[in-house]
């Protein structure tokens, strides 16, 4: 019989996952209060929680089915619902709702397929099938950095195009190599620079 107590199933890796979920909710609350830059700061920290929880699980040898399910559910909110909430809230246009729904549905379908298929191997190298969902947050950093000073019409068009392209890539069968060099370069150099930029934007105003 499988363990049923949540408190026994939850381990340090799961706590990191829940921290990421909390940050995703904070991201949604922030953009709802008119703080898009602060929202993206929280979303950036979600990406790190998503990386760290797996690292903790492997290092401590506590990888489990429960942890994998918890991670998937957290990712659906952090990289599906939160970006969708962001693109609707910053524009406040009703015609953006279908695009917000699109990116959420695509993220959930991508996560469900990953649970079913997992990674694929080609010539001894591991690949994701379709764009991993954390990229929805990562690419949103770039998009908003360029359009934040424009009017809501330009922002809406840019974010709608972002939602369509990202959704198509997530549900596609395009192989994405795991641990590719460009991924590390973006994660450890480009994203931190943009993160600092958003932090500076956020502290120009009342923090919360």
C-alpha positions in Angstrom: 0.0 0.0 0.0 1.3 3.4 -1.0 1.9 6.1 1.6 -1.0 8.5 1.8 0.1 11.1 4.4 1.0 14.3 2.6 3.4 15.2 5.4 5.4 12.0 4.9 5.4 12.3 1.1 6.6 15.9 1.2 10.4 16.2 1.3 12.9 19.1 0.9 12.6 19.0 -2.9 8.8 19.3 -2.6 9.2 22.3 -0.2 11.3 24.0 -2.9 8.5 23.2 -5.4 5.9 24.7 -3.1 8.1 27.8 -2.7 8.1 28.2 -6.5 4.3 27.9 -6.5 4.1 30.6 -3.8 6.3 32.8 -6.0 4.0 32.2 -9.0 1.0 33.3 -6.9 3.0 36.4 -5.8 3.7 37.1 -9.5 0.0 37.1 -10.2 -0.9 39.2 -7.2 1.8 41.8 -8.2 0.7 42.2 -11.8 -2.9 42.5 -10.5 -1.8 45.4 -8.4 -0.2 47.1 -11.4 3.4 46.0 -10.7 4.4 44.1 -13.9 8.2 44.4 -13.2 7.8 43.0 -9.7 5.6 40.3 -11.1 8.4 39.2 -13.5 11.0 39.3 -10.6 8.9 36.7 -8.8 8.4 34.7 -12.1 12.2 34.7 -12.6 12.6 33.2 -9.1 10.1 30.5 -10.1 12.4 29.4 -12.9 15.2 28.8 -10.3 12.9 26.9 -7.9 12.0 24.7 -10.9 15.6 23.9 -11.5 16.6 23.6 -7.8 13.9 21.2 -6.8 15.1 18.6 -9.2 18.7 19.1 -8.2 17.8 18.7 -4.5 15.8 15.5 -5.3 18.7 14.0 -7.2 21.4 15.0 -4.7 19.5 13.7 -1.7 18.3 10.7 -3.6 14.6 11.5 -2.8 13.2 11.4 -6.4 9.6 10.2 -6.2 6.4 9.9 -8.2 4.7 12.3 -5.7 7.5 14.9 -6.3 7.2 14.6 -10.1 3.4 15.1 -9.9 3.8 18.0 -7.5 6.3 19.6 -9.8 4.1 19.2 -12.9 1.1 20.8 -11.1 3.3 23.7 -9.8 4.7 24.2 -13.3 1.2 24.4 -14.8 0.5 27.4 -12.5 3.9 29.0 -12.7 4.5 28.7 -16.4 1.0 28.4 -17.7 -1.4 30.4 -15.6 1.0 33.1 -14.3 2.2 34.2 -17.8 -1.4 34.1 -19.0 -2.5 36.2 -16.1 0.3 38.6 -16.9 -0.5 39.1 -20.5 -4.1 39.8 -19.8 -3.6 42.0 -16.7 -1.0 44.3 -18.2 -3.2 45.0 -21.3 -6.6 44.8 -19.7 -8.2 44.1 -23.0 -11.0 41.5 -23.3 -9.7 40.3 -26.7 -6.5 39.1 -25.0 -8.4 36.4 -23.0 -8.3 33.8 -25.8 -4.5 34.3 -26.0 -4.2 33.9 -22.3 -6.2 30.7 -22.4 -4.2 29.5 -25.3 -0.9 29.7 -23.5 -2.3 28.0 -20.4 -3.9 25.1 -22.4 -0.6 24.6 -24.3 1.4 24.5 -21.1 -0.9 22.0 -19.5 -0.9 19.8 -22.6 2.9 20.0 -22.8 3.3 19.0 -19.2 0.8 16.1 -19.6 2.7 14.8 -22.6 6.0 15.0 -20.7 4.5 12.9 -17.9 3.4 10.4 -20.5 6.4 10.4 -22.9 9.3 11.8 -20.9 12.6 12.6 -22.7 13.6 11.0 -25.9 17.1 9.9 -26.9 18.9 10.4 -30.2 22.5 9.4 -30.7 23.1 9.1 -27.0 21.7 12.6 -26.2 18.5 13.4 -24.4 15.9 15.7 -25.9 12.6 17.3 -24.7 9.7 17.0 -27.1 8.4 20.5 -27.6 9.5 23.7 -25.9 9.8 23.2 -22.1 7.2 25.3 -20.2 9.7 27.4 -18.2 10.5 29.2 -21.5 7.1 30.9 -21.3 8.5 32.9 -18.4 12.0 33.3 -19.8 10.8 34.7 -23.1 8.3 36.9 -21.4 11.3 38.7 -19.8 12.6 39.7 -23.2 9.2 40.7 -24.7 8.3 42.9 -21.8 11.7 44.6 -21.6 11.2 45.8 -25.2 7.5 46.8 -25.1 7.0 48.1 -21.5 7.4 51.7 -22.6 5.0 51.4 -25.6 1.2 51.9 -25.5 -1.2 49.1 -24.7 -2.0 48.4 -28.3 1.6 47.6 -29.2 2.0 45.6 -26.0 -1.2 43.7 -26.7 -0.1 42.8 -30.2 3.4 41.7 -29.1 2.0 39.6 -26.3 -0.6 38.0 -28.5 2.1 37.0 -31.0 4.2 35.7 -28.1 1.3 33.6 -26.9 0.6 32.0 -30.3 4.3 31.2 -31.1 5.1 29.9 -27.6 1.9 27.8 -27.5 2.7 26.3 -30.9 6.3 25.4 -29.9 5.1 23.8 -26.6 2.7 21.4 -28.3 4.9 20.8 -31.3 7.1 17.7 -31.6 10.3 19.8 -32.1 13.2 18.1 -30.2 14.9 20.5 -27.8 18.3 19.2 -26.5 18.4 19.0 -22.7 21.3 21.0 -21.2 22.3 22.7 -24.4 25.0 25.3 -24.2 22.7 28.2 -25.2 20.3 27.3 -22.4 23.1 27.7 -19.8 24.3 30.9 -21.4 20.8 32.4 -21.2 20.1 31.1 -17.7 23.3 32.2 -16.1 24.1 35.4 -18.0 21.2 36.9 -19.9 18.4 36.2 -17.4 20.3 37.6 -14.4 21.0 40.8 -16.3 17.3 41.2 -17.1 16.4 40.2 -13.6 18.5 43.1 -12.2 16.9 45.4 -14.7 13.4 44.5 -13.4 14.5 44.8 -9.8 15.7 48.3 -10.5 12.5 49.1 -12.2 10.5 47.7 -9.3 12.3 49.7 -6.6 11.7 53.0 -8.4 8.2 52.7 -6.8 6.6 51.5 -3.6 7.7 47.8 -3.4 4.3 46.4 -2.7 
